[in-house]
Amino acid sequence: MAKPNYSFEKRQRELAKKKKKEEKQLLKQKPADTTPDAADAAEDVPATDSPSQTDAQD
């Protein structure tokens, strides 16, 4: 019976971990890119509400 090659198995696990970590990092970067746009849109909404509120007060 052949002896198991533990070094190969370990290397494969390490490569799988590295690949999974990189994919996770890319997923984190994509929402980060869209977040500033969402923040800008959120800032625009109160800005449009503010003039109408000041007009109502005058």
C-alpha positions as CSV (number, residue, x, y, z in Angstrom):
1,M,0.0,0.0,0.0
2,A,1.3,3.5,-0.9
3,K,2.2,6.0,1.8
4,P,-0.1,9.1,1.9
5,N,1.5,12.3,0.7
6,Y,0.6,14.7,3.5
7,S,2.6,17.5,2.1
8,F,0.5,17.5,-1.1
9,E,-2.7,17.4,0.9
10,K,-1.6,20.3,3.1
11,R,-0.5,22.4,0.1
12,Q,-3.9,21.8,-1.5
13,R,-5.7,22.9,1.7
14,E,-3.5,26.0,1.9
15,L,-4.3,26.9,-1.8
16,A,-8.0,26.4,-1.2
17,K,-7.9,28.7,1.9
18,K,-5.9,31.3,0.0
19,K,-8.4,31.3,-2.9
20,K,-11.4,31.5,-0.6
21,K,-9.8,34.4,1.3
22,E,-9.1,36.3,-2.0
23,E,-12.7,35.8,-3.1
24,K,-14.0,37.1,0.2
25,Q,-11.7,40.1,-0.1
26,L,-13.1,40.8,-3.6
27,L,-16.6,40.6,-2.3
28,K,-15.8,43.1,0.4
29,Q,-14.3,45.5,-2.1
30,K,-17.3,45.5,-4.4
31,P,-19.8,46.7,-1.8
32,A,-17.3,49.2,-0.6
33,D,-17.2,50.6,-4.2
34,T,-21.0,51.0,-4.2
35,T,-21.3,52.3,-0.7
36,P,-20.0,55.9,-1.4
37,D,-22.6,56.1,-4.2
38,A,-25.3,55.0,-1.8
39,A,-24.1,57.5,0.7
40,D,-24.1,60.3,-1.9
41,A,-27.7,59.4,-2.8
42,A,-28.7,59.4,0.8
43,E,-27.2,62.8,1.3
44,D,-29.1,64.1,-1.7
45,V,-32.5,63.1,-0.4
46,P,-32.3,65.2,2.8
47,A,-30.9,68.1,0.8
48,T,-34.0,68.1,-1.4
49,D,-36.3,67.8,1.6
50,S,-34.6,70.8,3.4
51,P,-35.6,73.5,0.9
52,S,-39.2,72.4,0.9
53,Q,-39.2,72.5,4.7
54,T,-37.8,76.0,4.7
55,D,-40.3,77.1,2.1
56,A,-43.1,75.8,4.3
57,Q,-41.8,77.7,7.3
58,D,-41.6,81.1,5.4
